[in-house]
Amino acid sequence: MEFTLDKFNGIIIDPEKNPHDADSFNAELSEITQFSKQNNKGIIWISLPISLSHLIPVATELGFVFHNCLEDEITLIHKSEIVEFVPFIPTHTLGAGALITNEHNQVLMIKEHGMTGYKLPGG
């Protein structure tokens, strides 16, 4: 398999170069995950077309999880311990926030379900 390093300290595996048999796929994906660990990379991205869906269990055994899918392919990721946030797509995430105060200079904060802290409202 071939891969490129992205500008966000990640690895993107070329979907056109995936082996079709499980043993070769396992060996090559294991090498990439080892390279990622040795070089402190954040996320490995791999997309599998539906014709290679038999390789999904091999990837999940190596620690990959589902990220997103289209009608004819699925994208899986392998996240290192240094990564807390994974964008929905492997390029960027956009958002907006607001600082809202009242006449007493109190700041509006929100606490989402399951969070231990507070944050500014946004989306």
ZAMARGU-4260 file (C-alpha; in steps of 0.2 Angstrom, whole numbers, plus 5000, padded with zeros to 4 digits):
<rodrens>
0) 5000/5000/5000 | 5005/5018/4997 | 5002/5033/5008 | 5005/5051/5009 | 5008/5062/5025
5) 4995/5076/5027 | 4999/5093/5034 | 4989/5088/5050 | 5002/5075/5056 | 4991/5061/5048
10) 4993/5047/5035 | 4981/5045/5021 | 4982/5028/5013 | 4980/5028/4994 | 4963/5018/4991
15) 4969/5013/4973 | 4984/5003/4980 | 4975/4991/4993 | 4979/4973/4991 | 4963/4962/4989
20) 4968/4947/4999 | 4966/4948/5018 | 4984/4942/5023 | 4993/4954/5012 | 4981/4968/5018
25) 4985/4964/5036 | 5003/4963/5033 | 5004/4980/5024 | 4992/4989/5036 | 5001/4983/5051
30) 5017/4990/5044 | 5009/5007/5041 | 5001/5007/5059 | 5019/5003/5066 | 5026/5017/5055
35) 5013/5029/5062 | 5017/5024/5080 | 5035/5026/5078 | 5034/5043/5070 | 5020/5050/5082
40) 5007/5052/5068 | 4990/5057/5074 | 4977/5048/5062 | 4978/5035/5049 | 4964/5037/5036
45) 4959/5022/5024 | 4944/5021/5013 | 4938/5004/5006 | 4927/5002/4992 | 4912/4990/4994
50) 4921/4978/4983 | 4934/4976/4997 | 4922/4976/5012 | 4929/4959/5017 | 4944/4968/5023
55) 4935/4978/5036 | 4937/4965/5050 | 4956/4965/5046 | 4957/4984/5049 | 4946/4984/5064
60) 4957/4970/5072 | 4971/4982/5070 | 4962/4996/5079 | 4953/5005/5065 | 4935/5012/5068
65) 4922/5018/5057 | 4922/5036/5052 | 4910/5039/5038 | 4903/5031/5023 | 4896/5034/5005
70) 4885/5022/4996 | 4900/5013/4988 | 4914/5015/5001 | 4918/5017/5019 | 4932/5027/5028
75) 4940/5020/5043 | 4952/5029/5055 | 4966/5023/5067 | 4968/5037/5080 | 4984/5038/5091
80) 4983/5043/5110 | 4989/5061/5105 | 4973/5065/5096 | 4957/5071/5105 | 4947/5078/5090
85) 4944/5070/5073 | 4936/5081/5060 | 4922/5074/5050 | 4932/5074/5034 | 4951/5073/5033
90) 4953/5091/5028 | 4945/5104/5040 | 4931/5108/5051 | 4922/5125/5051 | 4913/5132/5066
95) 4907/5148/5074 | 4906/5154/5092 | 4900/5169/5101 | 4904/5179/5117 | 4888/5184/5125
100) 4887/5195/5140 | 4873/5204/5150 | 4873/5221/5158 | 4882/5213/5174 | 4896/5207/5163
105) 4891/5189/5165 | 4896/5178/5151 | 4884/5165/5144 | 4892/5148/5144 | 4884/5131/5140
110) 4887/5113/5146 | 4884/5099/5135 | 4878/5082/5141 | 4892/5072/5147 | 4905/5086/5147
115) 4915/5090/5163 | 4917/5109/5159 | 4908/5123/5150 | 4911/5131/5133 | 4905/5146/5123
120) 4889/5144/5113 | 4893/5140/5095 | 4890/5128/5081
</rodrens>
